[in-house]
Amino acid sequence: MNKKIINFVLTLFLAYILALFLPWWSVMLAALITSFLIPQKRVAVFLIPFLAVALLWIIQSWLLSTANDYILARKIATLFSLGENPALLIAVTGIVGGLAAGIAGIFGKQCKLVLK
């Protein structure tokens, strides 16, 4: 299998498992571990963890929001000046999680290079 697909699936799986037991930053730990173990080049070091965690957080926030008919999502969107738009709040949530994971992926790659 392609290293990028393996990295994506492993990051997604590890982030989901760690998020069950640890705080929100556990997705950064998952991205760091997978980027350390599976070497990637150039933009893929950032992009693969970004997409994996963004997808995970978008799906999880969508599932949580549909359970209560987007009531809480609308109120939180209002607090962030997103105009009671739960879809925009879900997108912002995915972007924030993805950025955290992408930066952790770069850090994992840098740690691998330092220890080499």
C-alpha positions, 0 to 999 in steps of 0.5 A: 500500500502507498505510504501516504494512505497508510499514514492517513489511516494510521493517523485517523485510527490513532487519533480516534483511539487516543481521543477516547482517553486523552484531551483534545491535544491527543490528535497532535500526539497521533500525528507526531507518532505517525510522522515519526514512524512513516517518513513523508516528503515535502507537503505530505508531512503537513497535509496527511495529518491535517486531512486525517484529523480535520476529517475526524473532527468534522465527522465527530462534531457533525455527529454530536451536533445532529444528536441535538438538532444543532442547538448547541452548535448554533449558540457556539457559532453565535459566540464566535460571530459566525452568524448561527451557522453550524456548518461553518462552525463544524468547518472551523472545528475541522480546520483548527484540529487539522492545523494542530495535527499538521504542525505536529506532523512537521514536528515529528518529521523534524524529530526524526531528522534530528535523531538520524 
